[in-house]
Amino acid sequence: MTIPNYLKVKILMISLLVLAGMFLSAQNNYKIKINDTVFEISLDKDYHISLDGKDVKFKISFKDTLTYENDLIKFNYPKDYKISRTLIQDGIEQITLVTAEGSGIVIQTYSTMNPTMLNELMINEITKESLNYGYKMKRADYKRKLKSGQEIDVDKVIMTYKDETNIYEVASIGKKDEGILIMTMLMDKEENSPEGKKLISMMWNSLIFK
């Protein structure tokens, strides 16, 4: 069976999105207009202005938790990361959130097909090179209830090689001619990847499928 190109999600390619996925700090990168006066401002810096003879103090900050939402899904993620969006092909969009070590999430949204039969194909694709290299694979599949109430099957694999442990989860949910395919990646033991674990847990605990 030939695997479609859009399913060939490679961890090394995903890792290249890290630089695009982090917020870059910049001074005076924002403007705020109060009445007819424009102020150049930076994030998380205190400012004082005079309005009608009164001293007003303000500061612009990101919320600690941000929300991503489209026609099919809604979930929360930490403010330290920025979502990268890629159009794989017509009807298939991929969003990616990854940490510096390559842990994170990939979600593909489908607007022309139901992807719920693709779990095993994705598992095979993301593990075959590791297996060829010598990694051992252990399955730990389970069920998870989404915040929106649906129960989904999560295909989980634990890949080990010497002292390295990589954990992947693949899940999907859909309805007629649309749905989502989710992949999480924890590129080290959970205790060694606190940021990756936090990112993945926040997504799972807040995920709504509409």
ZAMARGU-4260 file (C-alpha; in steps of 0.2 Angstrom, whole numbers, plus 5000, padded with zeros to 4 digits):
<rodrens>
0) 5000/5000/5000 | 5007/5017/4995 | 5007/5030/5009 | 5001/5047/5003 | 5014/5061/5003
5) 5004/5071/5015 | 5005/5058/5029 | 5024/5058/5028 | 5027/5068/5043 | 5046/5068/5048
10) 5052/5073/5065 | 5067/5081/5058 | 5057/5091/5046 | 5045/5096/5061 | 5060/5101/5071
15) 5065/5114/5058 | 5049/5123/5063 | 5056/5127/5080 | 5064/5143/5075 | 5048/5149/5068
20) 5038/5143/5083 | 5046/5154/5096 | 5042/5172/5100 | 5056/5183/5096 | 5058/5198/5107
25) 5059/5215/5099 | 5059/5233/5107 | 5046/5245/5103 | 5037/5233/5092 | 5020/5239/5095
30) 5010/5254/5094 | 4995/5260/5104 | 4984/5275/5100 | 4976/5285/5114 | 4965/5299/5107
35) 4976/5307/5094 | 4993/5302/5101 | 5002/5286/5096 | 5015/5278/5108 | 5028/5265/5103
40) 5028/5252/5116 | 5036/5235/5121 | 5029/5221/5130 | 5030/5219/5149 | 5036/5236/5152
45) 5028/5249/5163 | 5023/5266/5155 | 5016/5282/5162 | 5006/5295/5152 | 4995/5310/5157
50) 4977/5310/5152 | 4967/5325/5157 | 4980/5330/5169 | 4980/5313/5178 | 4994/5301/5178
55) 4990/5284/5170 | 5000/5269/5171 | 4999/5254/5159 | 5008/5239/5153 | 5005/5227/5138
60) 5007/5208/5141 | 5003/5192/5133 | 4992/5180/5143 | 5000/5165/5150 | 4989/5154/5140
65) 4983/5157/5122 | 4969/5149/5112 | 4969/5142/5095 | 4953/5140/5086 | 4947/5136/5069
70) 4931/5128/5061 | 4935/5111/5069 | 4945/5113/5084 | 4949/5123/5099 | 4963/5121/5112
75) 4975/5130/5123 | 4994/5132/5123 | 5007/5141/5133 | 5011/5159/5127 | 5030/5154/5124
80) 5026/5146/5108 | 5018/5152/5091 | 5008/5140/5080 | 5015/5137/5063 | 5002/5133/5050
85) 5005/5124/5033 | 4994/5120/5019 | 4998/5102/5015 | 4986/5101/5000 | 4969/5107/4996
90) 4958/5102/5011 | 4972/5098/5023 | 4980/5110/5034 | 4993/5106/5047 | 4997/5116/5063
95) 5013/5113/5073 | 5019/5118/5090 | 5036/5111/5096 | 5049/5114/5110 | 5067/5117/5107
100) 5071/5098/5109 | 5058/5094/5096 | 5043/5089/5108 | 5026/5095/5104 | 5011/5093/5094
105) 5005/5091/5076 | 4987/5093/5071 | 4981/5090/5053 | 4963/5096/5049 | 4954/5089/5035
110) 4939/5097/5026 | 4936/5084/5012 | 4938/5067/5021 | 4937/5059/5038 | 4954/5054/5044
115) 4949/5041/5057 | 4957/5026/5047 | 4974/5034/5046 | 4981/5031/5064 | 4991/5015/5060
120) 4997/5022/5044 | 5004/5037/5053 | 5011/5026/5067 | 5020/5016/5054 | 5027/5031/5045
125) 5034/5040/5061 | 5042/5024/5068 | 5049/5014/5053 | 5066/5024/5052 | 5068/5022/5071
130) 5064/5003/5070 | 5077/5001/5056 | 5090/5010/5066 | 5087/4998/5081 | 5074/5006/5092
135) 5063/4994/5101 | 5044/4998/5101 | 5031/4996/5115 | 5013/4999/5112 | 5002/5008/5126
140) 4986/5012/5117 | 4972/5020/5128 | 4956/5030/5127 | 4954/5048/5131 | 4939/5059/5133
145) 4940/5076/5125 | 4934/5092/5134 | 4920/5092/5121 | 4914/5076/5127 | 4919/5063/5114
150) 4930/5048/5118 | 4944/5044/5106 | 4956/5030/5104 | 4974/5036/5106 | 4988/5025/5098
155) 5003/5027/5109 | 5021/5020/5105 | 5036/5021/5117 | 5052/5020/5107 | 5068/5015/5116
160) 5086/5014/5111 | 5100/5013/5124 | 5096/5027/5136 | 5085/5036/5124 | 5066/5036/5125
165) 5054/5044/5113 | 5035/5044/5115 | 5022/5046/5101 | 5004/5047/5102 | 4992/5047/5087
170) 4973/5050/5087 | 4959/5055/5076 | 4941/5060/5076 | 4930/5065/5062 | 4913/5065/5054
175) 4907/5065/5036 | 4920/5072/5025 | 4930/5081/5039 | 4940/5078/5054 | 4957/5080/5063
180) 4972/5069/5065 | 4983/5073/5080 | 5001/5068/5084 | 5011/5071/5100 | 5029/5069/5101
185) 5039/5068/5118 | 5057/5067/5112 | 5064/5061/5129 | 5058/5053/5145 | 5044/5063/5153
190) 5054/5069/5168 | 5067/5076/5156 | 5055/5085/5145 | 5044/5096/5157 | 5041/5109/5143
195) 5035/5096/5131 | 5025/5087/5143 | 5016/5104/5148 | 5013/5108/5130 | 5005/5091/5126
200) 4995/5090/5142 | 4988/5108/5140 | 4982/5103/5122 | 4974/5087/5127 | 4966/5094/5143
205) 4958/5108/5133 | 4954/5100/5116 | 4937/5103/5109 | 4931/5095/5093 | 4916/5105/5086
</rodrens>
